[in-house]
Amino acid sequence: MELIRTREDMSYLAGIIDGEGCFYLAKRKQRGNHSAYKTPRIVVANTNIDLMNWLKENFGGYVTEHTPDNPKWSKSYQWTIAGNKALMLANWIKPLLIVKQSEVDKLFVGLPLASV
């Protein structure tokens, strides 16, 4: 992921996340241990593969495909970015968000300052 993006790209990303995305902390168990740690994530779901590929090419992360159980429904895709990249991206777009601006702060709850 490049560190510098245009304001237009960042504004577009903020709009996509406001409408189609979410911020959350994923709980993950450590191998051989019962303790869990939390990984910050940004996820966008959509049926347009071109949008998902644009997100991946411009911001990193990965895209997964989801085939619906009902054949009348469209195939969907999910773009996910996690860890420090998600934290950095969330900080960049926070001022541009309208609906989900308060969700960004949830990514930082309980995380050590070194992770930010």
N, C-alpha and C positions, 0 to 999 in steps of 0.2 A: 504494500500500500504506500503510495507516495504521500509525503507529508504535506504537500501543498495542492489544494484543489481550488477550482474557481468558486466564487460565491454562488454562481448559478447551479453548479453541481451540488454544492452543499445544501442550497435551498430546495432543490428538487428532491434530494435524499430526505430532507426533513419532512417535506410534504408526503412522500411515499410512506415514511415511517408513521407519521401522524394518521394516515388513512388505512394502511395495510400492515403495520408492524407493531412490535412490542419490545420492551426492555424487561429483562428478568434475570434473576440469579438462579442458575441451575445447580442443584445439589449433586455432587459426585462423590462416590466412595473411593477411598484410597485402597489400592490392592493390599491384601493381607492385613487390613486394619478396619476397625469398625467406625473410625471417625470419618466425617464427611467434610468437604470443603465446598465453597460456592464459587462458581465461575460466572462472571457477568456475560450476558449475551444480548445481542440485538437480532431480532428475527423479523423477516418480511415474508408474507405468503401472498401468492398471486398466481393467476393462470397464464401469464405472459412470460414465456421463456426468454424473450429478448430483454425484458426488464431485469430478470434475475441474472442473466449473463452480464448486463451492464453494471449491476451492483458488484458482482464478483470481480470483474475486470478493473473497476475503478476504486474499489474499497477493500478488496480481499475477501476472505471468508470462503464459504462453499455453498453449493446449490444441491438440494436433494429433490427428487421427483416423487410425487404421490399419486398413485392411480386410484380413482374412486371405486367404491363397491358398486355403485349404481352406474351402468353404462351411459345413462343420459347426462351424467355430470361430466364436466371438463376435468382433464388432468390438471393438477396444480403443482406448484413448485415452491420451495422454501429456501430463502437465502439466510444464512446464519453467519455471524461474525462473533467471536468470543475472546475472552481474556482481556489483556491490556489493549489490544486493538479496538475492542468494543468500548472500553472506557475512554480511550482517546477520541474515538469517533463521536461518542455520546457528548463529550465536552464540547467538541467543535460545533455540533448541530443544535445544542440546547437552546441558544438564543433564537434560533430559527423555527423551533417547534411552536405550535399553537396549542394543540390538544394534549400532547403527552410530555410537556416540559417538566412537570413535577415527577414523572416516572424516572427520569434520569438520575435524580438524587437517590433513588432506591438501590441503584447499582453500587453505590459507595458505602452503604450501611454495613458496618462490621468488617470492612476491608482494611488491612494495614495501609498506612500512608505510602509505603514504598510501592504498593501496587498501582497507585494512582498516577 
